[in-house]
Structure formats: C-alpha cells, structure tokens
Amino acid sequence: MTCPDGQDTCGNRGANVDAIGHSTTDEGIAPLFIASMAGSLGTVNMLLAGGANVRKISQGQRNPLIAAAENSHGEVVAALIEADAEVNAQSDGVVSALGVAAAKGHVQIVETVLRHGAYINFADYHGHTALMIAAAEGHTEVVQTLIDEAAGQLSDIPGFEQAVDLATKEGHRHIEQMLLDRFIDSSLQ
C-alpha cells in the first residue's frame, strides 16, 4: 500500500490511532469509526496498517463495522472483516452489522457478513431479527437472502411468523406472499 506521503508503509509515527474523542452525546468516537462511517477506504486501510484495533470497542464507543454496514460501505466492511473485526459485535447490545444492513436494505453487506459468520438469528433489544426488520422495511432482496441462508424448516427460524405479520402490517404484500410461499414449499419437503 502506498501512503498519502508516498512512502511504502504507513506507520503511526507515534500517533495514537485508537485515540478516543467524544461526541456531544459523550459517545466514544475513534478515528477508525469516523473513517468507516464516511466510507473512506484509504483512511481505514491506513489506520489498520498503523495498528488501529478493530476488535477492542470500549463501552460507549461506536463500532466501526456497524457504522460501515449502516452506511452501505461494502469495501470498508470487507476491509474491517479482513482485519478481524467481530461480525457479531453489537453496539450498546442492541444492534449488529447484519441488523443495520437488513434495516437499510444493503443486500451485498448482508451477504458479506453472513458469509463471515454473522448470526442470522441475532435479535435486537426489541426482539427483532434481521428477517423481521427486512420484512417490515420492505427489503425483498434481503428477505430472500435471509431465507435462502436459513437451514431447515422456515417455521424453525426465530421471528419467521412475526416477519410475515410485520410484512402484512406494513403493507408489503409481495414479501408476505413470498414468505408464505416459501413456508408452504418447505413444509411439503
């Protein structure tokens, strides 16, 4: 990798690449989080090369992987996972990269985190799984990806019935029908 100053390596030159600043809500904000949220792949790579810790997220500190997933920065998500980010990390115990990607309809990121071991059945503090969130938001491709990923009977997937109910409640009839069709097909096997 070539660094901004043209050198071949991007050492931290004594800088603390994990230095924490604080937002107006007193959340801990590290440079890696800011670069991940902004989708700045070059800066993310430079921080990682300088030793930024992608796994140690302190209490009250925002998670860079979740920020990248939420903002649809697929290349940054891939770089963070390659650097050993925890794909099932939670922010404030509430949300995961899979959950925010499902909520935003970012199907490629959903596929990426699933491929790297994201828990398909993770539920947020409301008890909503990624399938439930995607169904409620009307994200057909994400719903399709999640049910394709699920093994076994669809009725065994936590939140499957609630996903059907949420799709119905939110007026996403095509998702409701898709889920019901898949349920019938899996029941006949």
TANOR-V784998 format. One record per residue. RES is the residue in three letters. PHI is phi in degrees with one decimal (999 if undefined). PSI is psi in radians with two decimals (* if undefined). Layout:
BEGIN
RES_PHI_PSI + RES_PHI_PSI
END
This chain:
BEGIN
MET_999_2.43 + THR_-99.2_2.29 + CYS_-84.1_2.87 + PRO_-54.6_-0.53 + ASP_-90.4_0.16 + GLY_88.5_-0.09 + GLN_-75.5_2.84 + ASP_-81.2_-0.39 + THR_-126.3_2.62 + CYS_-113.4_1.22 + GLY_-67.0_2.79 + ASN_-79.7_-0.10 + ARG_47.0_0.66 + GLY_90.8_-0.16 + ALA_-77.0_2.57 + ASN_-88.3_1.74 + VAL_-70.0_-0.21 + ASP_-105.9_0.27 + ALA_-57.9_2.36 + ILE_-103.5_2.19 + GLY_-100.7_3.07 + HIS_-130.0_2.45 + SER_-84.3_3.13 + THR_-65.1_-0.36 + THR_-95.7_0.18 + ASP_65.7_0.41 + GLU_-76.7_2.52 + GLY_-77.3_2.25 + ILE_-125.1_2.02 + ALA_-96.5_2.73 + PRO_-55.0_-0.64 + LEU_-63.5_-0.65 + PHE_-62.8_-0.84 + ILE_-61.0_-0.81 + ALA_-64.6_-0.66 + SER_-68.0_-0.75 + MET_-63.3_-0.67 + ALA_-79.3_-0.24 + GLY_76.9_0.45 + SER_-86.8_1.50 + LEU_-59.2_-0.72 + GLY_-60.9_-0.76 + THR_-68.8_-0.70 + VAL_-58.7_-0.84 + ASN_-62.4_-0.69 + MET_-64.5_-0.76 + LEU_-64.4_-0.73 + LEU_-64.4_-0.73 + ALA_-64.1_-0.52 + GLY_-83.9_0.03 + GLY_100.4_0.23 + ALA_-57.5_2.39 + ASN_-88.3_1.96 + VAL_-85.7_-0.24 + ARG_-102.3_-0.53 + LYS_-88.7_1.78 + ILE_-113.0_2.01 + SER_-73.9_2.79 + GLN_-54.3_2.27 + GLY_82.2_-0.02 + GLN_-95.1_2.42 + ARG_-74.9_2.57 + ASN_-92.3_2.16 + PRO_-63.7_-0.66 + LEU_-64.2_-0.76 + ILE_-64.8_-0.70 + ALA_-63.0_-0.75 + ALA_-66.0_-0.72 + ALA_-64.5_-0.75 + GLU_-63.6_-0.58 + ASN_-99.1_0.23 + SER_59.9_0.73 + HIS_-101.7_1.37 + GLY_-59.4_-0.70 + GLU_-67.0_-0.62 + VAL_-69.6_-0.74 + VAL_-55.2_-0.84 + ALA_-61.9_-0.74 + ALA_-64.3_-0.72 + LEU_-67.1_-0.71 + ILE_-65.4_-0.73 + GLU_-59.2_-0.57 + ALA_-85.8_0.19 + ASP_81.3_0.52 + ALA_-63.9_2.56 + GLU_-79.9_1.93 + VAL_-67.8_-0.34 + ASN_-103.2_0.25 + ALA_-60.6_2.63 + GLN_-120.0_2.64 + SER_-104.6_2.07 + ASP_54.5_0.48 + GLY_66.7_0.25 + VAL_-112.1_-0.71 + VAL_-134.4_2.63 + SER_-123.1_2.95 + ALA_-59.2_-0.72 + LEU_-62.1_-0.77 + GLY_-61.9_-0.78 + VAL_-72.2_-0.63 + ALA_-64.8_-0.69 + ALA_-65.6_-0.72 + ALA_-64.6_-0.60 + LYS_-90.2_-0.15 + GLY_79.3_0.41 + HIS_-86.1_1.43 + VAL_-62.2_-0.67 + GLN_-64.8_-0.65 + ILE_-71.6_-0.67 + VAL_-56.7_-0.83 + GLU_-61.5_-0.74 + THR_-62.3_-0.87 + VAL_-69.7_-0.58 + LEU_-64.6_-0.74 + ARG_-60.6_-0.46 + HIS_-103.7_0.33 + GLY_97.3_0.29 + ALA_-62.0_2.45 + TYR_-75.1_1.97 + ILE_-66.3_-0.44 + ASN_-97.6_0.16 + PHE_-58.8_2.34 + ALA_-117.5_2.45 + ASP_-78.2_-3.07 + TYR_-66.5_-0.25 + HIS_-88.5_-0.10 + GLY_85.4_0.24 + HIS_-89.7_2.24 + THR_-87.8_2.96 + ALA_-58.8_-0.67 + LEU_-62.5_-0.77 + MET_-63.4_-0.75 + ILE_-64.3_-0.83 + ALA_-63.3_-0.69 + ALA_-65.1_-0.75 + ALA_-65.8_-0.60 + GLU_-85.7_-0.16 + GLY_80.7_0.47 + HIS_-92.6_1.49 + THR_-56.2_-0.83 + GLU_-64.0_-0.65 + VAL_-67.6_-0.77 + VAL_-58.1_-0.80 + GLN_-60.1_-0.78 + THR_-61.1_-0.77 + LEU_-67.6_-0.72 + ILE_-74.1_-0.50 + ASP_-67.2_-0.62 + GLU_-71.3_-0.55 + ALA_-67.7_2.40 + ALA_-101.3_2.69 + GLY_80.8_-2.84 + GLN_-71.1_2.36 + LEU_-61.8_-0.51 + SER_-66.1_-0.32 + ASP_-84.5_-0.15 + ILE_-77.4_2.11 + PRO_-55.9_2.24 + GLY_88.8_0.01 + PHE_-60.6_-0.89 + GLU_-63.0_-0.68 + GLN_-66.2_-0.59 + ALA_-62.6_-0.72 + VAL_-62.0_-0.82 + ASP_-61.0_-0.75 + LEU_-66.7_-0.69 + ALA_-61.9_-0.73 + THR_-64.0_-0.86 + LYS_-59.8_-0.68 + GLU_-86.9_0.02 + GLY_80.4_0.35 + HIS_-94.8_1.25 + ARG_-60.6_-0.62 + HIS_-64.6_-0.64 + ILE_-73.3_-0.75 + GLU_-54.3_-0.84 + GLN_-66.2_-0.71 + MET_-60.7_-0.78 + LEU_-64.6_-0.77 + LEU_-64.9_-0.71 + ASP_-61.9_-0.77 + ARG_-64.8_-0.63 + PHE_-63.5_-0.81 + ILE_-62.3_-0.80 + ASP_-60.4_-0.74 + SER_-71.7_-0.50 + SER_-71.1_-0.51 + LEU_-81.8_-0.21 + GLN_-80.0_*
END
